[in-house]
Amino acid sequence: MVTIPKNIEELKSYKPGKPIQQIISEYGLKETAILWNNENNFGPSPEAMKHLTNAMSNSHLYPDPACLELRGLIARKNKVEIENVAVGNGSESLFNNLFNSFFNQGEELLTCEGTFVAVYIWAKANKIDVKTVPLTSTYNFDLKGLAKSIGEKTKAIYLSNPNNPTGAMISRQELIDFMEIVPPHIIVIVDEAYFEFACDLSEDYPDSTLLRYDNVLTLRTFSKAYGIAAIRIGYAIASERMIEALMKVKLTFEPSNVAQAAGVGAIQDTEYLNRTVHNNTNELHKYYRELHKLGYKYVPSFANFVMLTLESAEQVQELFDALMKKGVFVRPLRAFGLPHCLRITVGLPEENALCFKALAECKEELGF
């Protein structure tokens, strides 16, 4: 019998729920609000789609393995050199490349509980131990706790800013103070998947690429604000030395020609980006007003979602089921280690209005 390594045996396979169309059919839903994956419900960037369509005619050719055009545009937008940029098939691919690039046997990743689940999955898949500390009482990264937990085996520290799924933000001064404590040989991975939204929501949100620390590696994505989640493209900004290591281990022709082309179009589509960010800021504040009026507890967010805190996992499941029957799809957070919490993506105005209506009805029907 073929043996499978223990770290892979212990991984839990992703178990998708029922397809959305099946749920719509079962419940006879006339209108829906798909608010569970932090996607951009405006649809993909038009410029991304135009560039992607043009690139498809060259699909018989291998893509540029160095991704020069896309990396160049990312570099110019972020005022760095092309040698400071790597791209991959989304942040998850970059995580995997990162673990392959920098970790020796016995070294560990330090982070907090209650953050992006892919971090734990890819670490385990690469036989890397993860050391965690709890989030703060406000559901943010405990930077003091992380600093105290740095040990001889610590190779890297992962920060999600703002944090997915809680939405809490690390301020500029907090990040600078933390970096002054972290030894320069330890990599600090700053995941800024919601960067574009956070910049509009707070003047105190730090762009970690501007801090210019040699041991900081910043991750960003085209999946959220640019609306091309299905195309799978993300990027990293770091020192030339770290980027060179990432480029060595990536799949040779990653990302595909159409993904690279979509990224080229998306990063130049400022009209689409501005509309997306404006909608998110306005609608997020509507959520605050409605949730406060209805008596739901929530965590102020600096992303394109808001997290509700309930009394128990049972209440979360009741609310999740009740909302689904009304056509509103949201995300329970048991898998994130937050079983008493539920995350709602900020959608289009009409979707959010449906969500507010459903939340009000559920509040009355469920009695909490």
C-alpha positions as CSV (number, residue, x, y, z in Angstrom):
1,M,0.0,0.0,0.0
2,V,1.2,3.5,-0.8
3,T,1.9,5.5,2.3
4,I,0.8,9.1,2.6
5,P,2.7,11.5,4.8
6,K,1.1,12.3,8.1
7,N,0.9,16.0,7.4
8,I,-1.2,15.3,4.3
9,E,-3.3,12.6,5.9
10,E,-4.3,15.1,8.7
11,L,-5.3,17.9,6.2
12,K,-9.0,18.3,5.9
13,S,-10.2,18.4,2.3
14,Y,-12.3,21.4,1.2
15,K,-15.9,20.3,1.3
16,P,-18.0,22.7,-0.9
17,G,-21.6,23.2,0.0
18,K,-24.5,22.8,-2.4
19,P,-24.2,24.8,-5.6
20,I,-26.0,28.1,-5.4
21,Q,-28.4,27.3,-8.2
22,Q,-29.4,24.1,-6.4
23,I,-30.2,26.1,-3.3
24,I,-32.1,28.7,-5.2
25,S,-34.2,25.9,-6.8
26,E,-34.8,24.1,-3.5
27,Y,-36.0,27.2,-1.7
28,G,-37.8,28.8,-4.7
29,L,-35.8,32.0,-4.3
30,K,-36.8,35.0,-6.4
31,E,-33.9,37.3,-5.4
32,T,-30.5,36.6,-3.9
33,A,-27.6,38.3,-2.3
34,I,-24.4,36.3,-2.6
35,L,-22.4,37.7,0.3
36,W,-20.2,34.9,1.5
37,N,-16.8,35.0,-0.3
38,N,-15.8,38.7,-0.2
39,E,-16.1,38.7,-4.0
40,N,-16.7,41.9,-6.0
41,N,-20.3,41.7,-7.1
42,F,-19.8,44.4,-9.8
43,G,-18.4,41.6,-11.8
44,P,-14.9,41.6,-13.4
45,S,-13.0,44.7,-14.4
46,P,-14.0,45.5,-18.0
47,E,-10.4,46.3,-18.9
48,A,-9.3,43.0,-17.5
49,M,-11.8,41.2,-19.6
50,K,-10.8,43.1,-22.7
51,H,-7.2,42.2,-22.3
52,L,-8.0,38.6,-21.4
53,T,-10.1,38.1,-24.5
54,N,-7.3,39.5,-26.7
55,A,-4.8,37.2,-25.1
56,M,-6.9,34.1,-25.7
57,S,-5.9,34.1,-29.4
58,N,-2.4,33.3,-28.2
59,S,-3.3,30.4,-26.0
60,H,-1.4,28.0,-28.2
61,L,1.8,29.7,-26.9
62,Y,3.4,29.5,-23.5
63,P,3.0,32.6,-21.4
64,D,6.0,34.9,-20.4
65,P,7.5,33.0,-17.5
66,A,9.0,36.3,-16.1
67,C,5.6,38.1,-16.3
68,L,7.5,41.2,-17.3
69,E,4.6,43.4,-18.5
70,L,2.5,42.8,-15.4
71,R,5.3,43.0,-13.0
72,G,6.4,46.2,-14.6
73,L,3.0,47.8,-14.2
74,I,2.7,46.6,-10.5
75,A,6.2,48.0,-9.9
76,R,5.4,51.4,-11.4
77,K,2.1,51.6,-9.5
78,N,3.8,50.9,-6.2
79,K,7.0,52.9,-6.9
80,V,9.4,50.0,-6.7
81,E,11.6,48.2,-9.1
82,I,10.4,45.2,-11.2
83,E,12.9,43.1,-9.2
84,N,10.9,43.8,-6.1
85,V,7.7,42.1,-7.6
86,A,6.7,38.5,-8.0
87,V,3.3,37.2,-9.2
88,G,1.5,33.9,-8.8
89,N,-1.8,32.1,-9.1
90,G,-3.4,34.0,-6.2
91,S,-2.1,34.5,-2.7
92,E,-2.3,30.8,-1.9
93,S,0.2,30.0,-4.6
94,L,2.5,32.7,-3.2
95,F,2.1,31.2,0.2
96,N,3.2,27.8,-1.1
97,N,6.2,29.4,-2.9
98,L,7.1,31.3,0.2
99,F,7.2,28.2,2.4
100,N,9.3,26.4,-0.3
101,S,11.7,29.4,-0.6
102,F,12.5,30.4,2.9
103,F,11.8,27.6,5.5
104,N,14.4,25.1,6.7
105,Q,13.4,21.9,8.5
106,G,12.3,22.7,12.1
107,E,11.6,26.4,11.5
108,E,8.1,27.6,12.3
109,L,5.6,30.3,11.3
110,L,4.3,32.6,14.0
111,T,0.8,34.1,13.7
112,C,-2.5,34.7,15.4
113,E,-5.6,32.4,15.7
114,G,-8.6,33.6,13.8
115,T,-7.0,34.7,10.5
116,F,-6.9,33.5,6.9
117,V,-7.3,29.7,7.0
118,A,-5.1,29.1,3.9
119,V,-2.0,30.1,6.0
120,Y,-2.5,27.1,8.3
121,I,-3.3,24.7,5.4
122,W,-0.2,25.5,3.3
123,A,2.0,25.5,6.3
124,K,0.9,22.0,7.3
125,A,1.1,20.8,3.7
126,N,4.8,21.9,3.7
127,K,5.5,20.3,7.1
128,I,5.9,23.6,8.8
129,D,4.8,24.1,12.4
130,V,2.5,27.0,13.1
131,K,2.8,28.8,16.5
132,T,-0.2,30.9,17.4
133,V,-1.4,33.5,19.9
134,P,-5.0,34.6,20.4
135,L,-6.5,37.7,18.8
136,T,-7.1,40.7,21.0
137,S,-10.4,41.4,22.6
138,T,-11.2,43.6,19.6
139,Y,-10.4,40.7,17.1
140,N,-7.2,42.3,15.9
141,F,-3.7,40.8,15.7
142,D,-2.0,40.8,19.2
143,L,1.3,42.4,18.2
144,K,2.6,42.4,21.7
145,G,1.7,38.8,22.2
146,L,3.4,37.9,18.9
147,A,6.6,39.8,19.8
148,K,6.8,37.9,23.1
149,S,6.3,34.6,21.3
150,I,9.3,35.0,18.9
151,G,11.6,32.1,19.5
152,E,14.7,30.5,18.1
153,K,12.6,28.5,15.6
154,T,10.6,31.5,14.3
155,K,11.4,32.0,10.6
156,A,8.4,34.2,9.7
157,I,5.5,36.1,11.2
158,Y,2.2,36.3,9.3
159,L,0.0,39.4,9.7
160,S,-3.3,40.0,7.8
161,N,-4.0,43.7,7.6
162,P,-6.9,44.2,7.6
163,N,-7.6,40.8,9.1
164,N,-9.7,38.3,7.3
165,P,-12.3,37.4,8.6
166,T,-12.6,40.0,11.4
167,G,-11.9,43.2,9.4
168,A,-9.8,44.7,12.2
169,M,-6.8,46.9,11.2
170,I,-3.2,47.3,12.4
171,S,-2.4,51.1,12.3
172,R,0.7,52.6,10.8
173,Q,2.4,53.4,14.1
174,E,1.5,49.9,15.5
175,L,3.2,48.3,12.5
176,I,6.3,50.5,12.8
177,D,6.6,49.8,16.5
178,F,6.2,46.1,15.9
179,M,8.9,46.1,13.2
180,E,11.3,47.8,15.5
181,I,11.0,44.8,17.9
182,V,11.2,42.0,15.3
183,P,14.8,40.8,14.6
184,P,15.9,41.6,11.0
185,H,16.4,37.9,10.1
186,I,12.7,37.1,10.7
187,I,10.4,37.6,7.7
188,V,7.2,39.6,8.4
189,I,4.6,38.6,5.8
190,V,1.9,41.4,5.6
191,D,-1.2,40.2,3.7
192,E,-2.9,43.2,2.3
193,A,-5.6,41.5,0.3
194,Y,-8.0,44.3,1.1
195,F,-5.5,47.1,0.6
196,E,-7.6,49.2,-1.8
197,F,-10.6,49.2,0.5
198,A,-8.6,49.9,3.7
199,C,-6.9,52.9,2.2
200,D,-10.2,54.6,1.6
201,L,-11.6,53.7,5.0
202,S,-8.7,55.0,7.1
203,E,-6.0,57.5,6.7
204,D,-4.1,55.6,9.4
205,Y,-3.9,52.4,7.3
206,P,-0.3,51.6,6.6
207,D,1.1,50.7,3.1
208,S,3.7,48.2,4.3
209,T,5.6,48.6,1.0
210,L,6.5,52.2,1.9
211,L,8.2,51.2,5.2
212,R,11.1,49.7,3.2
213,Y,12.1,47.1,5.7
214,D,14.3,44.4,4.1
215,N,12.5,41.6,6.0
216,V,8.9,42.7,5.0
217,L,7.1,40.7,2.3
218,T,3.8,42.3,1.2
219,L,1.0,40.2,-0.4
220,R,-1.8,41.6,-2.5
221,T,-4.4,40.3,-4.9
222,F,-6.5,41.0,-7.9
223,S,-9.3,38.9,-6.5
224,K,-11.1,41.5,-4.4
225,A,-11.1,45.1,-5.6
226,Y,-10.4,44.2,-9.2
227,G,-13.1,41.5,-9.4
228,I,-11.1,38.7,-11.1
229,A,-11.1,36.1,-8.3
230,A,-11.7,33.2,-10.7
231,I,-8.7,34.1,-12.8
232,R,-6.3,33.5,-9.8
233,I,-3.6,36.2,-9.7
234,G,-1.8,37.8,-6.8
235,Y,1.5,39.5,-6.2
236,A,4.2,40.0,-3.7
237,I,6.4,43.0,-3.1
238,A,9.7,42.6,-1.2
239,S,13.4,43.0,-1.3
240,E,15.1,41.9,-4.5
241,R,16.8,39.0,-2.7
242,M,13.4,37.6,-1.4
243,I,11.7,38.1,-4.7
244,E,14.5,36.2,-6.5
245,A,14.0,33.3,-4.1
246,L,10.2,33.3,-4.8
247,M,10.8,33.4,-8.6
248,K,13.1,30.3,-8.4
249,V,10.4,28.0,-7.0
250,K,7.3,29.2,-8.8
251,L,5.7,27.0,-11.5
252,T,7.6,28.0,-14.7
253,F,4.6,29.3,-16.6
254,E,2.6,30.7,-13.6
255,P,0.3,32.6,-14.0
256,S,-1.2,31.7,-17.4
257,N,-1.2,34.1,-20.4
258,V,-4.9,35.0,-19.8
259,A,-4.3,35.7,-16.1
260,Q,-1.3,37.9,-16.9
261,A,-3.4,39.8,-19.5
262,A,-6.3,40.2,-17.1
263,G,-3.9,41.6,-14.5
264,V,-2.5,44.0,-17.0
265,G,-5.9,45.3,-17.8
266,A,-7.2,45.4,-14.3
267,I,-4.4,47.4,-12.8
268,Q,-5.0,50.1,-15.3
269,D,-8.8,50.2,-14.8
270,T,-8.9,53.1,-12.4
271,E,-12.6,53.9,-13.2
272,Y,-13.7,50.4,-12.2
273,L,-11.5,50.5,-9.1
274,N,-12.8,53.9,-7.9
275,R,-16.4,52.8,-8.4
276,T,-15.8,49.6,-6.4
277,V,-14.1,51.3,-3.5
278,H,-16.7,54.1,-3.4
279,N,-19.5,51.6,-3.2
280,N,-17.8,49.6,-0.5
281,T,-17.2,52.7,1.8
282,N,-20.7,54.0,1.4
283,E,-22.4,50.6,1.8
284,L,-20.2,49.5,4.7
285,H,-21.4,52.5,6.7
286,K,-25.0,51.6,5.8
287,Y,-24.3,48.2,7.4
288,Y,-23.1,49.9,10.6
289,R,-26.3,52.0,10.8
290,E,-28.6,49.0,10.1
291,L,-26.8,46.6,12.4
292,H,-26.8,49.1,15.2
293,K,-30.5,49.8,14.7
294,L,-31.3,46.1,14.8
295,G,-29.1,45.4,17.8
296,Y,-26.6,43.1,16.2
297,K,-23.0,43.2,17.5
298,Y,-20.3,43.7,14.9
299,V,-16.6,44.5,14.5
300,P,-15.8,47.8,12.7
301,S,-14.2,46.7,9.4
302,F,-11.5,48.1,7.1
303,A,-12.3,45.6,4.3
304,N,-15.2,44.7,2.0
305,F,-17.1,42.7,4.7
306,V,-18.3,43.0,8.3
307,M,-18.2,40.4,11.0
308,L,-21.1,39.8,13.4
309,T,-20.5,38.4,16.9
310,L,-23.3,36.3,18.3
311,E,-23.7,34.4,21.6
312,S,-22.9,30.9,20.3
313,A,-22.2,28.7,17.4
314,E,-25.8,27.5,17.6
315,Q,-27.0,31.1,17.0
316,V,-24.7,31.5,14.1
317,Q,-26.1,28.3,12.5
318,E,-29.7,29.4,13.1
319,L,-29.1,32.8,11.5
320,F,-27.1,31.4,8.6
321,D,-29.9,28.9,7.8
322,A,-32.6,31.5,8.2
323,L,-30.8,34.0,5.9
324,M,-30.2,31.4,3.3
325,K,-33.9,30.6,3.1
326,K,-34.5,34.3,2.4
327,G,-31.9,34.3,-0.4
328,V,-29.0,35.9,1.6
329,F,-25.8,33.8,1.5
330,V,-23.2,34.6,4.3
331,R,-20.2,32.9,5.9
332,P,-20.2,31.2,9.3
333,L,-16.7,31.3,10.7
334,R,-16.2,28.0,12.5
335,A,-13.4,27.0,10.0
336,F,-11.6,30.2,11.0
337,G,-11.7,29.3,14.7
338,L,-14.5,31.8,15.4
339,P,-17.6,29.6,15.7
340,H,-19.6,32.4,17.4
341,C,-19.1,34.8,14.4
342,L,-20.5,35.3,11.0
343,R,-19.1,37.3,8.1
344,I,-21.1,39.3,5.6
345,T,-19.6,40.7,2.3
346,V,-20.5,44.2,1.3
347,G,-22.4,43.7,-2.0
348,L,-24.2,46.0,-4.4
349,P,-26.8,48.4,-2.9
350,E,-29.8,46.2,-3.8
351,E,-28.1,43.1,-2.4
352,N,-27.3,44.9,0.8
353,A,-30.9,46.2,1.1
354,L,-32.1,42.6,0.8
355,C,-29.7,41.6,3.5
356,F,-30.9,44.3,5.8
357,K,-34.5,43.3,5.3
358,A,-33.6,39.6,6.0
359,L,-31.6,40.5,9.1
360,A,-34.5,42.4,10.5
361,E,-36.9,39.5,9.8
362,C,-34.5,37.0,11.3
363,K,-34.1,39.1,14.4
364,E,-37.8,38.9,15.0
365,E,-38.3,35.3,14.0
366,L,-35.3,33.9,16.0
367,G,-35.7,36.1,19.0
368,F,-32.1,37.2,19.5
